Amino acid sequence: MKVKDAIKPGETTLSFEFFPPKTAEQESRLFSALDELRIYNPDFASITCGAMGSNRDKTLEWARIIKQHGIEPIVHLTCVAETKAKILIQLQEIKRLGIENILALRGDLPKEERGRERHEEEFKYAAELVAFIKKQAPEFCLGVAGYPEKHPQAASFSDDISYLKSKIDAGADYIITQLFFNNRLFFDFVVKCRQAGITIPIIPGVMIITSLKQIQKMTEMCGANIPDKLLAKIELAGDQAAVEAIGVEHAISQCRELLKNKVPGLHFFVMNQSGPVGRVISALRI
């Protein structure tokens, strides 16, 4: 099923995004978590390519395994440092696997490619990838990323919204946002998008804090902020279990408000752990 068909008025989709494992043991734990979360009947799930362009080669294999688990997969397709010929080959392979959904992203430059002049690239921005896919394989359902707190590399919020609009104009079907911890930022982001003429569904991305060190690294990378009161509570937590309890409590409160405001879906960034996400979903009764 295409994601755009799963999003229906008056209903809320449920989806998961897993992070790429680096070892066979981590990969085993990831798919154990996927099995454990399958009881919540997610509408779709994905596994990221990895920071700095790592694990690109395994992205399609992971998507195939997600599909074998009975969940609709989304393939993360990044275009930075890629040629049109290679992207076309990947599109053909995705189609061969019977996968209909792609999240079109610029992505991080692989380590071996950093320092190279970007004017040599065939794709510089995700909007160009969206347009290419729509021309070469219009049957795919395409999602793109949105940033409630502005992309860290954008000159201004208005520039970032304009760039997001270019991805929509190129043919994107829905938006999944980067993580955030203050719902007001998300609601304001949606208003700005609508004012800019963006009408497609905007699905909020939700991260459950389970580790202070981990979330500080994540927010630094994506430009998100942790509210002062929440950060203070986490810093005062006595141990890992206490941090996780605070994170779960905040996520439940955050999701309840999002659902009250009739968001089209909840997209959980799963740190390859089924427990925290399961506790949030059970509390929400969705």
N, C-alpha and C positions, 0 to 999 in steps of 0.2 A: 504493500500500500504506500502511496505517496504521502508525505507529511502534510502537504496542503489539503489532501482529502481527509486526513485524520482530524484536522482542525475544523471543528463545527461550532456554529453559534450556540451558546448556552452550555457548552461542554468544555472540559479542561483536559488537555493531553498530559500524559506523564512520560517523562523520558530521562534517560541516564547518559552521562558522558564519562567514560573511564579514561584513565591515564595509561600511557604505554609502559608495559613492563620492560625491564632491562635484562632479566634473567629467566631461565626456565621455571624456577621456583616462583618468581613473581607472576609469571604468566599463568601458572597453575592457580595461584590465589585469586587472580583477576577473574578467571572463568568460574571459580567456585562462587565468588561474589555475584557474578552474573546469574548463575543458577539460583542462588538464594533470593535475588531480587526479582526473579521472573514471576514469583507468586503475586506480585502487584500488577501484573498485566501491563507493562509499559507499552506505549505506542511505538516507540523507537529507541535506539541506543547507538552510541558511537564510541570509538576509541581515537584519541587525538594522535597526530603524527609524532608528537614529541617536540620539546623545545629545540631551537636552533636546527630544525630540519632533520632531526634524528628519527630513526625507525620508519622512514618513508616506505621502505621496501616491504614492510610487514603490514602496512595499513590495509591492503586488500585481503590479505589472509585473515586478519582479525575480523574484518567485516563479514567474510564468508562464515567464520565460526559463530559470530553473533546470529547470523541467519539460521544456522544449524540449531541454535538454541531456541528457535521459534520466535525471535524478536526481529522486527524490521530494522535493518542497519542503515546508518548514514555513513557514507565514506567521506572522511576529511581529505579534501584535495587541495594541495597548496601549489602555487605557481611560481614562487620566487626561485630563480636560478633554473627553471625548467624551460624546455623548448616546446613549441606547439606540436611538434611531431611526437614527443614523449607524452604530452598530455593526451593527445589523440589515442595513443596506444593504451593508456590507462583507462580512458573512457570506453574503449572497446572491451577491455577486460572486465570493467565494472558491469557493463551491459551483459557480457557473457555469463557473469555470476547471477544474473537475475535481480540485481540491485537497482532501485529506481531513485534513490535519494543521495544527493551530494551536498556537503557543506563546502562552499567555494571560498577559499581563504588565500591571502597573500602568503602567509607563513613566514617563518624565520629563515634567514639565510644560513645554509649549512656551514659548519666550521671551515671546511676546506674552500668555501667560496667567498668567505668574508675578505674584504679589502679589494675585491674586483670592482671595476667601474660598472655602475648599474645601467648606464646607457646602452650596454651591450646586451641586456636582457630582452627577451621577447615578450615577457610579462613583467610589468612593474607593479601593478595594482590588481586587487581582487576584481574590480569592475571589469577589467580586460578579460580575466578568466571567465567571469559570468557571461560576458558577451560571446566569447569563443565557444563555450559549451552550448549556449542557446543556438548558435549558428550550426555547429557540427553535430549536436545531439540534443535537439529540442525536447525530446521525450523525458529527459531527466527533470526531477523536481529539485530546485536549487534553494538552499538556505545560505544566509550570509551572517556575519557577526556584527553586533552593534555594541557601543560602549556608553553606558549611562553616565560615566564620569569622564568621557572624552578619551579617544585613543591617545596614549602617551606621546606619540610622535606628531599628532595634529597640532597645527599652529594655534587653533582656537576651536571652541565648541561649534561655532557656526560653520567653520571649515569642515569639521568632522561630520556634521549633519549633511552638508552639501555632498561630501564624498559618499556617505551612505546612500544618499538619494541617487547618485550615479550608479551604484550597484543595483538599486531597485529598477531604475530606468533600463538597465542592461538586461533585466529579466529575472531577478531574484523573486522567489515566491513567499519567503518568510524570513524573519530575523530572530536569531537567538542572541541574547545579550551576554556580555561578560559578567562576571560575578560582581555583586554589590551587597552592602549590608544595611544600607539606609533606603527604605522603599521610596522615600520622597524623591531621591535621585532618579529612580526608575520612572516614577509617574511624571516627573518633569521632562525626562527624556522622551517619553511617549508623546507628550504634548508638543514638544519641539518637532518631533518627527511628523506628526499630523499637520502641524502648521507649515511644514516644508512640502506637503503633498504626498507623504509616504502613507499609504493606506493598508499595506499588507500586515498580517499578524506579527506581533512582537512578543516573543516568548521570553520571560525572565529567566536568567541563569542563577541558580542558587547553590552556594557553597556552604557546607556545614564545617565549622571550625573544629578540628580535632587535635591540632598541634599549633602552638604559638609560632615556633620557628618556621613551620611549613607555610602557614598563612601569611606571615610577614614576607616570605620569599615570593609567594604567589602575587600578593598585592603590589609588591615592588615591580614585578614584571609587567603587570597589566594596567597599572595606574589607578587601582582601586584604593579606597581608604577604609580603615576600620574606625567606627565611631569611638570617640574618647572613652565614653562610659563602658562600652563593651570591651575595649582594649584593657582598661584598668581592671575589670573583673577577671579577665583571662590572666593578666600578669600576677594577680593576687592568688590565683588558683594554686592549690597545694600540689597537685600531681596531674598526670595525663588524664586520668578518669574525670577529674574535676573540670579540666579544660573542655573535654568532650561533652560533659553534661551542660556546660554553659553554651557551647556551640549548638547543641541540639535544641535547647530551650529557645535560643535566639532564632534559629531557623524555623521552628514551629510558629513562633509569633510572627515572623516575617511572612511566612507562607499563608497564614490565616488572613493577614491583611491583603495580600496579593489576590487570594481567592475571593475575598469580599469585594474586591474591585474588578472581578470578572476577567482576570487575565486568561488568555487562550490556552495556556499550558504552564507547567512547572518543569524546568529542565535542571536536574541535579548533577552537579559536578561531583562525581563519586571518586573519592580518593582510594578506589579499589577496596572499599570496606562496605560491607552490606549492613552492618549493625546500626550505625548512626542514621543512615538514610531510611532504613526500615522503621526505626523508632519515630522519625518525623512523619513518615507517610501514615503509620498506624495512628498517630495522634490526630492527624488531619482527617482520617477516615475517608480517604479517596481511593 
